[in-house]
Amino acid sequence: MADRRDRLALRIKACGYSQERLAHALSVDRTTVGRWVRGEAAPQGFLWPKLARLLKVTPAELESLLTPGETPMAATRSQRGGSDDVIRRDFLQLMTMASAMVSMPTPAAATGSTGYTNMGPHLWQVYALASSKQSVYPFVRDHAVELSGALRASHGAAHKRLCADAGDLFQLAGEIMFDGNRYTDAAHCYTLAASAAREAGDPDLWACALTRHAYIGLYGGQRYEETAPLVELARDVARRGDAQLSTRHWVAAVQAELFAAIGDLDSCKRSLDEAEEVHSLSGPVHNGGWLRFDGSRLAEERGTCFTKLQRPDLAEDALNAALRQLPPSSRRRGGILADLALIGVQRRDIDHIVSYASEALRIARQRGSGWIGRKLLALRTELEPLKPDHRVRDLTEQISALSFSA
């Protein structure tokens, strides 16, 4: 097996770069790349997203090239000498410290250049491509360090721009926590994101942070009464935003899910119809980062809503239509399969349940997704009346054996 030197050098060559050309693309010295190849140093955190793109690898694969045998989380653990909980607390403390800088702009006389570059859009791309969302932890943490320093030295219009960057980064941090079933930690990150977005004066960014926070009430404890005012606030804030962006339509889609959860079919349908109006917008309707809603998921969102409303007649067609558009191991596919299994529960069709749930389990194991895990755990609860059947008992045991913690 090739050692680190060979593997990294071969990957650089395979992508058509010399060390000098790669250094130029990354705006670093050629000798710096040489030190990476020889194992004498590692790239700074803010360089990882761009380096991963240039070498056409995922975050986990890049980590393997640089530190063979360790995942990003394992590497972070070994560097810090602590458990996952210690790493998580350190991460959250860093987020909080960065948030403090949002509300404390530096007087103009005290400012100086920090060399900061916003990597938020690149980090969202890395997050979208990562098979394990937790693998993006180190990248977000390192960028938060850079952002904190820039916030500490900023004022005026520059400070507002950095507040927007913070609102972006805190939402991504919340997504990582949410995917790992760390609901309290995700809520903390989303709260920080909303504060930073408000400070930046960006209604769309603010509304998106509030909407993500609402997902915790929908999926992290079924606190529907507490969640409803949060979604209403997101709706009001979104109306102040850019009418050409999809923000208010995304809020409507989430509100539809809330109405479905409380059994209000008519209100759910009205909100889904409002969300569908996203298709009447022209031009770029999202930025691919903190705002990604383009209406392409509305079929599965309709299916999820109608499943919650126990209307399998309406849900199944929508879910199957969405399923046909997705690749075999898609994270979204896993969630749809879990919903289809729930339709089987409503119909008391055990063959249907086992077929769809088994495939959802396979994807959940492969991707380690807390989001699919939450769907399966909800399904497990609904399976209780059917447990006399040995196939259902086996299925519930498999679901119980899954681990979705960060």
Disulfide bonds with the S-S distance in Angstrom:
none
